[in-house]
Amino acid sequence: MVSRLNSSSNSSEVNQIIPDHDAPAVREHAELEEIKPSFIKNADQKQTVLVTGHAGFIGFHVVKALLERGDNVVGIDSLNTHYDIRLKRERLALLVDLAKATGQVLIDLRGDLTDKTVLESCFLSHKIQRVIHLAGQTDKFLSNGTAQSCVQNNIHAFAQLLEFCKTYKIQNLTYASSHAVYGSGLERPMSEQDCANYPLRLDAATQRSCELMAHSYSYLFSLPTTGLRFFSVYGPWGRPDSVLFVFARKIVEGKPIQIYNEGENSRDYTYIADVVESVIRANDSPTQVLTHCESKEFSSTELLKNKAPWQVVNVGASVPISIERLIFALETALEKKAIKEYLTGPILEMGRSCADIQHLKKVFKYSPRTSFEEGIAEFVKWFRHYYQL
Ligand SMILES: NC(=O)c1ccc[n+]([C@@H]2O[C@H](COP(=O)([O-])OP(=O)(O)OC[C@H]3O[C@@H](n4cnc5c(N)ncnc54)[C@H](O)[C@@H]3O)[C@@H](O)[C@H]2O)c1
């Protein structure tokens, strides 16, 4: 029998899925099969991994891959309403079904990481070995009143998590950071060795702060940490506030799309399956203290002296995609022409982003494999099916 325990404590609600191999067949999820990353190896040893933000875009895909390869997962998400909560609930429902189908344990916790009691009960009740922290708040334009919650959800939440990782001697902590830490765009691919001390956005400033906090815990308590600087992630079950969703919907509805900076912008887009692969590879191999030779290539001599098991790694496709190429790929997949409206400024975001992925290749032996056009085709297939467009 599959049993789901619903209980509520102060701030967390628990749905525990206990596997049963005689359980009746659950419904088919053809759309999940289509986006299955095919290259993640099976778990060498079954682990219990805490994934924060598992109702979110990246967290959902990471948990799906962990369950499929045989890990047990504890997920914590506050289900905030920064975008359509229906999408988050449906992602969670798919994960619950997947846990039943694969026979893995999925503990689905509802709670806010800024509330210490949520993490306390989680670490006390479950033998967590590794942590993947993907809960966070992206806030490009800092709309009214969100500065405080951005700092709370990113910095305060991470500070709490670091304390528990230290106390419970977690084997490896992998957490989300962003390409936006690099601030105004460079003309060449952005490398981990480049300065990341002048982010333009507040959410990026909080992510950079988290990287620095992680360094301190790695140094003081030998906690292995890896910050992954994601470059514009896209794919099925993505975030409705992303440019792809906005453009795809407008193209389908025959409405004009607004193109800033007269179409000069280009971005490094990373397909979700490649991001999932990078996250899991990072979490599978606890960060080592850099050797002298690695330090020369990837980091500063200061880090070498510190002997902290800490690193930050770019996760991008390393292919800058112009806005015109993005629109053309959408038009092709949607089989409909866009109505384009070119605008000059204000430009709130850097015009160009492109990841230098030498470190990703060397340390995780991985390089993203999905071409932009393939990824867009997968995204559009899902988008049309999900929104019935
Ligand atoms: N998607 C991208 O292109 C991209 C690019 C760079 C960096 N990132 C970073 O990666 C991380 C994951 O991104 P995503 O696209 O999956 O975002 P998402 O918004 O889809 O998911 C984040 C999840 O975290 C949860 N959450 C937020 N604050 C919380 C808190 N205090 N306690 C518990 N849960 C909380 C939200 O409810 C949400 O479900 C974020 O930190 C984001 O800034 C994403």
The ligand as a Tripos MOL2 file, in Angstrom:
@<TRIPOS>MOLECULE
LIG
   44    48     1     0     0
SMALL
NO_CHARGES

@<TRIPOS>ATOM
      1 N1         16.0950   29.6240  -14.0150 N.am      1 LIG1
      2 C1         17.1710   30.3500  -14.3460 C.2       1 LIG1
      3 O1         17.3680   30.7360  -15.5030 O.2       1 LIG1
      4 C2         18.1980   30.7030  -13.2910 C.ar      1 LIG1
      5 C3         19.3560   31.4130  -13.6980 C.ar      1 LIG1
      6 C4         20.2880   31.7590  -12.7270 C.ar      1 LIG1
      7 C5         20.0950   31.4220  -11.3920 C.ar      1 LIG1
      8 N2         18.9470   30.7460  -11.0390 N.ar      1 LIG1
      9 C6         18.7490   30.4430   -9.6120 C.3       1 LIG1
     10 O2         18.5030   29.0540   -9.4390 O.3       1 LIG1
     11 C7         17.5830   28.8560   -8.3530 C.3       1 LIG1
     12 C8         16.3840   28.0390   -8.8370 C.3       1 LIG1
     13 O3         15.7850   28.7340   -9.9340 O.3       1 LIG1
     14 P1         14.3740   28.3010  -10.5460 P.3       1 LIG1
     15 O4         14.3490   28.8010  -11.9480 O.co2     1 LIG1
     16 O5         14.0930   26.8750  -10.2710 O.co2     1 LIG1
     17 O6         13.3980   29.2270   -9.6630 O.3       1 LIG1
     18 P2         11.8970   28.9240   -9.1580 P.3       1 LIG1
     19 O7         11.3870   30.2480   -8.7070 O.co2     1 LIG1
     20 O8         11.1330   28.1950  -10.1940 O.co2     1 LIG1
     21 O9         12.1080   27.9630   -7.9070 O.3       1 LIG1
     22 C9         12.5050   28.4180   -6.6520 C.3       1 LIG1
     23 C10        11.6280   27.7370   -5.6020 C.3       1 LIG1
     24 O10        12.1170   28.1240   -4.3170 O.3       1 LIG1
     25 C11        11.0100   28.3000   -3.4480 C.3       1 LIG1
     26 N3         11.4350   29.2090   -2.3650 N.ar      1 LIG1
     27 C12        11.8310   30.4900   -2.4810 C.ar      1 LIG1
     28 N4         12.1580   30.9940   -1.2700 N.ar      1 LIG1
     29 C13        11.9840   29.9770   -0.3770 C.ar      1 LIG1
     30 C14        12.1720   29.8620    1.0210 C.ar      1 LIG1
     31 N5         12.5750   30.9050    1.7620 N.pl3     1 LIG1
     32 N6         11.9080   28.6700    1.6110 N.ar      1 LIG1
     33 C15        11.4710   27.6110    0.8930 C.ar      1 LIG1
     34 N7         11.2740   27.6670   -0.4480 N.ar      1 LIG1
     35 C16        11.5320   28.8360   -1.0730 C.ar      1 LIG1
     36 C17         9.9060   28.8790   -4.3310 C.3       1 LIG1
     37 O11         8.6140   28.6290   -3.8020 O.3       1 LIG1
     38 C18        10.1570   28.1690   -5.6590 C.3       1 LIG1
     39 O12         9.3080   27.0410   -5.8180 O.3       1 LIG1
     40 C19        17.2070   30.2530   -7.8510 C.3       1 LIG1
     41 O13        18.0470   30.6050   -6.7970 O.3       1 LIG1
     42 C20        17.5240   31.1400   -9.0550 C.3       1 LIG1
     43 O14        17.8050   32.4830   -8.6980 O.3       1 LIG1
     44 C21        17.9990   30.3750  -11.9600 C.ar      1 LIG1
@<TRIPOS>BOND
     1     1     2 1
     2     2     3 2
     3     2     4 1
     4     4     5 ar
     5     4    44 ar
     6     5     6 ar
     7     6     7 ar
     8     7     8 ar
     9     8     9 1
    10     8    44 ar
    11     9    10 1
    12     9    42 1
    13    10    11 1
    14    11    12 1
    15    11    40 1
    16    12    13 1
    17    13    14 1
    18    14    15 2
    19    14    16 1
    20    14    17 1
    21    17    18 1
    22    18    19 2
    23    18    20 1
    24    18    21 1
    25    21    22 1
    26    22    23 1
    27    23    24 1
    28    23    38 1
    29    24    25 1
    30    25    26 1
    31    25    36 1
    32    26    27 ar
    33    26    35 ar
    34    27    28 ar
    35    28    29 ar
    36    29    30 ar
    37    29    35 ar
    38    30    31 1
    39    30    32 ar
    40    32    33 ar
    41    33    34 ar
    42    34    35 ar
    43    36    37 1
    44    36    38 1
    45    38    39 1
    46    40    41 1
    47    40    42 1
    48    42    43 1
@<TRIPOS>SUBSTRUCTURE
     1 LIG1         1 GROUP 0 **** ****
